Amino acid sequence: MALDKFNEPAGAGPPGPLAIGRMNRPTDINPRIVEALYNEALVLADEARAAFDLSGRLDDASADEDLARIALSCEALRTTTRMMHVIAWLLNQRAYFNGEISVLQLRRHGRLPAKTARSDPEQMELLEGEVRELIGATERLYARIERLDRAWQDNFRMEPSAIHRLRDRLSRQVGSLGA
């Protein structure tokens, strides 16, 4: 029975990152999910690039034009940074599923940064509606990836090692002898 890499039977190939520690359960993330999110991220990143490339042309020429240009620059930087973190995370997941990196390498290098800057509501008010919608879409994608990353990290929460458990037991036994 020949199956492609996305339809491997249980136990074939490396387990997904969410399956570690729960080998008898299916993974919550798989190559299809990663590919769909990756394609979505690329489209959003391209849309952001196009939107911010045209940023030199602000339709509303007003006394606050300089503030609008600053707001656009700041939000462009936040948005592109957010998208690059998402794409990097997804590329690490793809590399893992393709067998290019180990689970240890994924654990070490495949995490989202702890916090990213959210858009500034005051600056967002100075931007065109389409740009605000695009920024909102990138924030929602980031939030989805953040939830996946958090779930993935939760499965790597390590129980105390056997040595630590043994030390604790010995400590309790020695403590009970002295009492």
ROROPA-843701 format. One record per atom (N, C-alpha, C): x negated, y, z; residue in three letters. Coordinates in pm, whole numbers, padded with zeros to 5 digits, always signed. Atoms other than C-alpha are relative to their C-alpha. Example, Ala and Ser with C-alpha at 12.3 -4.5 7.8 and 13.67 -1.06 7.14 Angstrom:
% residues 2
-00089-00119+00000ala
-01230-00450+00780ala
-00090+00120+00000ala
+00082-00119-00006ser
-01367-00106+00714ser
+00077+00109+00073ser
% end
This chain:
% residues 179
-00085-00117+00000met
+00000+00000+00000met
-00090+00123+00000met
+00084-00119+00011ala
-00176+00315-00120ala
+00080+00124+00036ala
-00065-00123-00042leu
-00077+00632+00059leu
-00100+00114-00013leu
+00090-00114+00007asp
-00216+00978+00009asp
-00040+00043+00141asp
+00054-00039-00131lys
-00403+01156+00289lys
+00104+00063+00090lys
-00105-00062-00081phe
-00082+01327+00403phe
+00098-00102+00055phe
-00096+00102-00042asn
+00113+01002+00446asn
-00070-00123+00057asn
+00073+00113-00055glu
-00140+00786+00623glu
+00080-00067+00109glu
-00068+00070-00108pro
+00003+00517+00845pro
-00068+00030+00133pro
+00054-00026-00134ala
-00044+00553+01219ala
-00127-00078+00020ala
+00127+00066-00027gly
-00398+00475+01321gly
-00099+00011-00112gly
+00093-00014+00111ala
-00551+00550+00981ala
-00065+00137+00006ala
+00070-00128+00001gly
-00817+00821+00976gly
-00002+00063+00137gly
+00009-00067-00131pro
-00887+01070+01250pro
+00136+00051+00043pro
-00128-00052-00047pro
-00593+01164+01468pro
-00001+00152-00008pro
-00011-00145+00003gly
-00465+01519+01440gly
-00037+00059+00135gly
+00046-00060-00125pro
-00582+01768+01702pro
+00103-00006+00112pro
-00100+00007-00106leu
-00250+01753+01886leu
+00024-00143+00047leu
-00021+00139-00039ala
-00261+01374+01901ala
-00103-00047+00101ala
+00104+00040-00094ile
-00578+01361+02109ile
+00061-00004+00139ile
-00056+00013-00134gly
-00481+01237+02452gly
+00140-00059-00001gly
-00134+00058+00012arg
-00146+01114+02323arg
+00002-00089-00125arg
+00021+00078+00121met
-00253+00851+02074met
+00124-00073-00048met
-00116+00075+00044asn
+00083+00676+02067asn
+00113+00092-00048asn
-00101-00094+00046arg
+00276+00993+01976arg
-00042+00059-00134arg
+00037-00065+00126pro
+00295+01159+01635pro
-00056+00140+00029pro
+00056-00133-00019thr
+00104+01482+01590thr
+00107+00105-00025thr
-00091-00112+00020asp
+00286+01814+01610asp
-00047+00088-00115asp
+00054-00076+00112ile
+00063+01960+01342ile
-00062-00100-00095ile
+00052+00092+00099asn
-00031+01791+01021asn
-00047+00078-00122asn
+00053-00070+00116pro
-00196+01873+00689pro
+00105+00076-00080pro
-00105-00072+00076arg
+00134+01969+00525arg
+00037+00132+00067arg
-00031-00123-00073ile
+00214+02223+00795ile
-00114+00100-00018ile
+00116-00088+00014val
-00138+02364+00778val
-00005+00058-00141val
+00003-00049+00139glu
-00123+02389+00397glu
+00109+00104-00025glu
-00110-00096+00019ala
+00216+02563+00404ala
-00033+00133+00068ala
+00036-00122-00072leu
+00095+02811+00666leu
-00117+00071-00069leu
+00114-00058+00069tyr
-00230+02863+00477tyr
+00045+00076-00125tyr
-00052-00067+00120asn
-00043+02944+00155asn
+00076+00127+00037asn
-00074-00117-00047glu
+00186+03181+00344glu
-00097+00109+00043glu
+00099-00097-00046ala
-00116+03350+00503ala
-00071+00066-00117ala
+00068-00058+00116leu
-00288+03396+00168leu
+00089+00099-00072leu
-00093-00092+00065val
+00022+03555+00017val
+00011+00129+00081val
-00011-00120-00085leu
+00060+03790+00315leu
-00129+00082-00003leu
+00128-00071+00005ala
-00311+03878+00309ala
-00013+00076-00132ala
+00006-00067+00129asp
-00287+03960-00062asp
+00097+00118-00005asp
-00096-00109-00006glu
+00024+04170-00004glu
-00054+00115+00085glu
+00058-00104-00086ala
-00153+04355+00278ala
-00111+00074-00074ala
+00107-00063+00076arg
-00455+04417+00059arg
+00058+00097-00101arg
-00062-00086+00101ala
-00234+04557-00216ala
+00065+00122+00065ala
-00068-00112-00066ala
-00032+04772+00025ala
-00100+00102+00052ala
+00096-00093-00057phe
-00338+04920+00189phe
-00096+00055-00105phe
+00077-00056+00110asp
-00526+04964-00141asp
+00069+00124-00057asp
-00077-00113+00051leu
-00248+05199-00249leu
+00024+00104+00108leu
-00026-00085-00115ser
-00267+05374+00085ser
-00038+00146-00023ser
+00038-00138+00026gly
-00424+05686-00063gly
+00117+00085-00045gly
-00116-00075+00049arg
-00084+05782-00200arg
+00113-00006+00102arg
-00110-00008-00096leu
+00148+05882+00080leu
+00112+00080-00064leu
-00114-00068+00063asp
+00494+05976-00046asp
+00042+00125+00075asp
-00046-00113-00081asp
+00578+06210+00241asp
-00118+00092+00030asp
+00105-00098-00027ala
+00338+06502+00216ala
+00056+00100+00099ala
-00051-00088-00104ser
+00396+06684+00541ser
-00117+00054+00080ser
+00104-00054-00088ala
+00209+06870+00810ala
-00071-00112+00074ala
+00059+00113-00071asp
+00145+06532+00973asp
-00067-00101-00094asp
+00060+00092+00096glu
-00016+06384+00662glu
-00129-00061+00052glu
+00125+00053-00056asp
-00351+06350+00838asp
+00028-00108+00104asp
-00037+00102-00099leu
-00186+06164+01127leu
+00051-00126-00068leu
-00051+00117+00073ala
-00010+05939+00877ala
-00115-00079-00062ala
+00116+00069+00058arg
-00340+05862+00703arg
-00078-00076+00109arg
+00068+00067-00112ile
-00502+05780+01039ile
+00080-00122+00044ile
-00087+00113-00040ala
-00204+05562+01135ala
-00012-00113-00101ala
+00010+00102+00104leu
-00226+05382+00802leu
-00134-00072+00008leu
+00133+00062-00012ser
-00599+05321+00844ser
-00007-00093+00120ser
+00003+00083-00122cys
-00557+05192+01199cys
+00083-00127-00017cys
-00086+00117+00018glu
-00269+04962+01109glu
-00056-00093-00108glu
+00064+00084+00102ala
-00456+04840+00800ala
-00109-00085+00064ala
+00106+00075-00067leu
-00750+04741+01018leu
+00058-00108+00091leu
-00063+00099-00088arg
-00526+04569+01274arg
+00058-00115-00081arg
-00067+00102+00081thr
-00333+04386+01003thr
-00100-00092-00068thr
+00098+00086+00068thr
-00635+04265+00807thr
-00076-00085+00100thr
+00067+00080-00104thr
-00808+04155+01128thr
+00089-00115+00043thr
-00097+00104-00039arg
-00495+03965+01233arg
+00004-00110-00105arg
-00009+00100+00106met
-00475+03794+00895met
-00129-00081-00014met
+00126+00074+00010met
-00844+03701+00892met
-00012-00102+00113met
+00001+00098-00110his
-00807+03536+01234his
+00091-00118-00034his
-00094+00107+00038val
-00506+03339+01106val
-00063-00089-00106val
+00060+00078+00109ile
-00685+03233+00788ile
-00117-00083+00051ile
+00113+00075-00056ala
-00998+03133+00981ala
+00050-00120+00079ala
-00055+00110-00079trp
-00789+02922+01220trp
+00051-00110-00092trp
-00055+00098+00093leu
-00611+02754+00931leu
-00110-00071-00079leu
+00113+00064+00070leu
-00938+02691+00745leu
-00068-00103+00088leu
+00057+00100-00092asn
-01076+02517+01054asn
+00089-00123+00009asn
-00093+00114-00004gln
-00764+02301+01073gln
-00010-00082-00129gln
+00014+00070+00129arg
-00795+02216+00702arg
-00129-00080-00003arg
+00129+00069-00001ala
-01161+02128+00748ala
+00007-00124+00087ala
-00014+00116-00088tyr
-01072+01898+01036tyr
+00079-00111-00071tyr
-00082+00101+00066phe
-00797+01721+00842phe
-00069-00061-00121phe
+00075+00052+00114asn
-01032+01682+00545asn
-00126-00075+00044asn
+00115+00073-00051gly
-01294+01522+00771gly
-00131+00076-00012gly
+00120-00079+00016glu
-01539+01808+00721glu
-00060+00045+00133glu
+00050-00032-00133ile
-01567+01891+01092ile
+00060-00099+00099ile
-00047+00094-00102ser
-01528+01682+01405ser
+00099+00070+00093ser
-00092-00056-00097val
-01273+01730+01678val
-00076+00089+00099val
+00081-00083-00089leu
-01554+01865+01898leu
-00029+00135-00065leu
+00024-00126+00070gln
-01642+02127+01636gln
+00128+00083-00008gln
-00128-00071+00005leu
-01275+02215+01601leu
+00032+00063+00135leu
-00025-00053-00134arg
-01241+02255+01977arg
-00090+00120+00028arg
+00097-00104-00028arg
-01553+02471+01989arg
+00023+00127-00082arg
-00005-00115+00092his
-01490+02696+01689his
+00137+00028-00059his
-00129-00011+00067gly
-01127+02654+01594gly
+00109+00069+00078gly
-00101-00067-00082arg
-00951+02880+01843arg
+00024+00142-00048arg
-00030-00141+00024leu
-00776+03208+01794leu
-00063+00084+00111leu
+00050-00086-00107pro
-00921+03502+01983pro
+00107+00014+00109pro
-00091-00007-00114ala
-00767+03551+02328ala
+00112+00101-00024ala
-00101-00104+00025lys
-00587+03873+02236lys
-00038+00079-00124lys
+00022-00091+00111thr
-00547+04080+01926thr
+00085+00123+00022thr
-00072-00125-00018ala
-00431+04436+01907ala
+00135-00005-00072ala
-00133-00012+00059arg
-00060+04479+01847arg
+00009+00135-00067arg
-00020-00127+00068ser
+00062+04753+01621ser
+00051+00105+00098ser
-00040-00113-00084asp
+00111+05092+01780asp
+00135+00053-00049asp
-00133-00045+00043pro
+00483+05185+01770pro
+00001+00144-00050pro
+00003-00139+00045glu
+00404+05556+01737glu
-00062+00011-00139glu
+00061-00003+00132gln
+00176+05494+01442gln
+00090-00067-00103gln
-00089+00070+00094met
+00424+05253+01286met
+00110+00094-00052met
-00104-00095+00041glu
+00684+05532+01277glu
-00046+00091-00113glu
+00054-00087+00103leu
+00453+05730+01048leu
-00016-00070-00135leu
+00022+00078+00122leu
+00438+05451+00788leu
+00130-00024-00075leu
-00115+00033+00084glu
+00668+05365+00500glu
+00064-00130+00048glu
-00075+00117-00042gly
+00936+05103+00560gly
-00057-00131-00051gly
+00056+00123+00057glu
+00779+04845+00327glu
-00128-00041+00071glu
+00125+00030-00069val
+00444+04872+00502val
+00030-00052+00141val
-00040+00047-00134arg
+00611+04835+00843arg
+00051-00143-00006arg
-00052+00137+00014glu
+00794+04523+00720glu
-00113-00099-00022glu
+00115+00086+00026leu
+00468+04375+00591leu
-00080-00023+00129leu
+00074+00012-00127ile
+00291+04445+00922ile
+00079-00091+00095ile
-00083+00086-00085gly
+00584+04285+01107gly
-00010-00146-00042gly
+00011+00138+00049ala
+00559+03976+00885ala
-00134-00061+00042ala
+00131+00054-00042thr
+00187+03940+00966thr
-00001-00026+00150thr
-00008+00023-00145glu
+00262+03975+01338glu
+00079-00126+00031glu
-00079+00121-00023arg
+00528+03704+01317arg
-00079-00125-00037arg
+00084+00115+00037leu
+00291+03469+01132leu
-00106-00024+00107leu
+00101+00014-00105tyr
+00021+03536+01390tyr
+00060-00064+00125tyr
-00066+00056-00119ala
+00267+03460+01671ala
+00026-00150-00018ala
-00022+00143+00026arg
+00352+03125+01506arg
-00131-00077+00015arg
+00130+00067-00009ile
-00016+03035+01472ile
-00047-00001+00146ile
+00038-00008-00141glu
-00074+03150+01830glu
+00070-00110+00082glu
-00072+00107-00070arg
+00198+02908+01952arg
-00061-00137-00033arg
+00064+00127+00038leu
+00039+02623+01754leu
-00135-00014+00069leu
+00131+00004-00063asp
-00305+02712+01890asp
+00013-00030+00149asp
-00021+00023-00144arg
-00175+02723+02248arg
+00039-00145+00025arg
-00041+00141-00015ala
-00005+02383+02206ala
-00119-00092-00025ala
+00119+00079+00032trp
-00323+02244+02049trp
-00098+00003+00117trp
+00092-00010-00113gln
-00536+02375+02337gln
+00053-00072+00123gln
-00059+00068-00116asp
-00293+02240+02598asp
-00027-00149-00003asp
+00029+00142+00010asn
-00356+01891+02466asn
-00145-00032+00027asn
+00141+00021-00031phe
-00726+01940+02527phe
-00031+00031+00146phe
+00024-00024-00142arg
-00682+02031+02893arg
-00053-00131+00057arg
+00066+00122-00043met
-00918+01782+03043met
+00037-00033+00144met
-00016+00049-00136glu
-00843+01574+03347glu
-00140+00000+00061glu
+00133+00008-00061pro
-01126+01571+03601pro
-00071-00127-00048pro
+00075+00115+00049ser
-01401+01342+03482ser
-00003-00110+00107ser
+00008+00114-00092ala
-01450+01001+03639ala
-00097+00031+00113ala
+00098-00035-00104ile
-01752+01137+03827ile
+00063+00092+00103ile
-00065-00092-00094his
-01548+01422+03975his
+00105-00072+00084his
-00101+00075-00076arg
-01267+01186+04073arg
-00068-00088+00106arg
+00074+00084-00094leu
-01519+00949+04237leu
-00055+00085+00115leu
+00050-00090-00104arg
-01682+01240+04423arg
+00110+00041+00097arg
-00113-00039-00085asp
-01341+01353+04551asp
+00041-00115+00092asp
-00037+00116-00083arg
-01256+01000+04670arg
-00103-00024+00110arg
+00106+00019-00100leu
-01593+00964+04844leu
+00007+00108+00107leu
-00010-00111-00094ser
-01552+01304+05003ser
+00115-00023+00098ser
-00114+00028-00087arg
-01209+01208+05137arg
-00032-00115+00096arg
+00034+00115-00084gln
-01340+00872+05266gln
-00100+00038+00108gln
+00099-00044-00098val
-01641+01031+05436val
+00065+00091+00102val
-00071-00091-00091gly
-01416+01298+05583gly
+00088-00076+00097gly
-00087+00079-00089ser
-01179+01034+05724ser
-00082-00081+00100ser
+00086+00073-00094leu
-01471+00846+05887leu
-00042+00089+00116leu
+00045-00092-00105gly
-01576+01155+06079gly
+00114+00043+00092gly
-00112-00047-00082ala
-01226+01222+06215ala
+00042-00095+00105ala
% end
